[in-house]
Amino acid sequence: MDTMLLRLLVSAIVVSLLIFIILLIKKLLNNHMTVKAHYHIWFFLCIPIFTAFLPWNYFRFGEEIRYLKSFLFFHREAPLSSERINGVGASPAPNSDIIHDFTVSVNKEAPEFVYQTIFTVWVIGVVLSIGAAVYSNYQINQIKKSAVAVHNQKLNKLLEECKEIVGVKRNIKLRETALISSPITFGIFQAFIFLPSKTTETFSLNELKHVFLHELYHQKSKDLFVNYVMWLFHIIYWFNPVIWYALKRIRMDRELACDASVLNLLDESGYIEYGYTIIRFADKKHDRPLDQFAPGIGGTKKEIKQRIQCIASYSGDSLLLKWKSMAICAVLGMVVLFLAPITTVIASKDDVYHFTGKNVVNEDLSSYFKGYKGSFVLYNPSKNQYLIYNRELSEQRISPNSTYKIYSALFAMESNVISQNNNSKVWDGKINPFPEWNQNQNLATALSHSVNWYFQKTDREVGRKQLQNYFQKIKYGNEDLSGDLDSYWMESSLKISPIEQAQLLYQFDENQWGFNVENINAVKKAILIDGQKNGKLYGKTGTGKINGKDVNGWFIGFVEKGDERYYFAVNIQNKNGQAQGSKAAEIARQILHDEKIY
């Protein structure tokens, strides 16, 4: 939930910044832009707004987005101290001891109830905004029901002539109703122009011609569709006063652009008549919500005054002015291209792995996961077959916690930070929460006791850039190391799905990455848990503790059984704090036993 709120907040900030830029451009370059450009320049707002919510995971922009994240991402979580997660056997001989969890909490800056409260308030605002939109459409439907067809032949003929002048070919129905005091147009699929009752008695045909030209240009410019898009922005960002102001300015610029389009069809003497026609409708339309869905020729006195001033100073658009407008829009476009990736970074949904495997057996293993949200993935390479329980959760990327140390150890060896014969690290004397940590460590003991400081040291010696290269080489989950270098794997930026865990273990065991075979074997030896006559069990657990609660438990590994290999991953989640890696290991071993694998 906090991710969604962050995405919403960042997109709102970026859009607000763009609004200020647009307003500044309009003020400083007012005389260098056409009236239509003043309106169309607002369309750039759509880009950063939509990029915040597009499904970027379906596009092949992973590398670029990960780079931007590492450059732009600001950290939301910070560990209280080092974490001890699980203790699997890492000695040269198999370790059949019971797997234990020693976890240290990772602190989130805001408790979950804060996000829930904020989210609830936002939803209430969205519901109220939707209610206002529904009411406005209800008003329009009432107008449609009360309206009667206009049978005046002169008026209908005038409408057809105006359609030809403007270039509108779609069928537009002319109606009269007593529920409005100013002409409006409405309808995306079926277009209507509504006139106040007795319009033909109070307005001349020439004035009505101006009305028709104005309303038809709204139809031609797709302003009614733009209205709905504006309302969508209003609903999503109801909390942002900057967007409220921008929407108000957009509606005003829309009317000015429409007026300019009409004036372009008239001679100079027609400018005055058109202006007088607009003045007659000043302040006659008081229903602003209705105006947001059904634009018309009328408006408030303040709006009419501004429009009359623009009509009085209208002189047509020169070729130079049009070129200036295009140049300004082009420059703004480049600014938007710079701003859009910021929302793209937040919007990129790399928290889901879209598995496309065909040979999948979905099995109901819910009886093993009572009290937990859980998933189980088993890959059998000899059959190229997956057994999956809970497909949705198996594709969900979450923090790997200490399971990442399998690869951290491998990367350290590949970088020559440690080696098979020289992998000791000296304890700095700092007292840690667990006695096992308060001593010098080597690779075997560090993996056995899951010693955080050991892997934090090796990660720092390898360096963020080289680590990033390694994670990208093996395609580890979302490959996001933008979190703190000492904790990116602890409920932070790095995330991976259970399916990917099983796939990586297969690639690791087969050394499909072309690493040093001796390094692969050294790490495998360190994660050997148990050996029996019918096979060997390798694995690593991990537990994620947030605000004092164990919320994320992992057990990943593989079984060697003669010539057969089975690669598995179990994940359990529980907000009540009962999801430990040791429990995930217990579940995994029971499933493996019942499946007659180990």
Secondary structure, 3 states (H helix, E strand, C coil): CHHHHHHHHHHHHHHHHHHHHHHHHHHHCHHHCCHHHHHHHHHHHHHHHHHCCCCHHHCCCHHHHHHHHHHHCCCCEEECCCCCCCCCCCCCCCCCCCCCCCCCCEEECCCHHHHHHHHHHHHHHHHHHHHHHHHHHHHHHHHHHHCEECCCHHHHHHHHHHHHHHCCCCCEEEEEECCCCCCEEECCCCEEEEEECCHHHHCCHHHHHHHHHHHHHHHHCCHHHHHHHHHHHHHHCCCCHHHHHHHHHHHHHHHHHHHHHHHCCCCHHHHHHHHHHHHCCECCCCCHHHHHHCCECCECHHHHHHHHHHHHCCCCCCHHHHHHHHHHHHHHHHHHHHHHHHHHHHHCCCCECCCCCCCEEECCCHHHHCCCEEEEEEEECCCCEEEEECHHHHHECECCHHHHHHHHHHHHHHCCCCCCCCCCECCCCCCCCCHHHCCCECHHHHHHCCCHHHHHHHHHHHCHHHHHHHHHHHCCCCCCCCCCCCCCCCCCCCCECHHHHHHHHHHHHHCCCCCCHHHHHHHHHHCEEEEECCEEEEEEEEEEEECCEEEEEEEEEEEEECCEEEEEEEEEECCCCECCHHHHHHHHHHHHHHCCCC
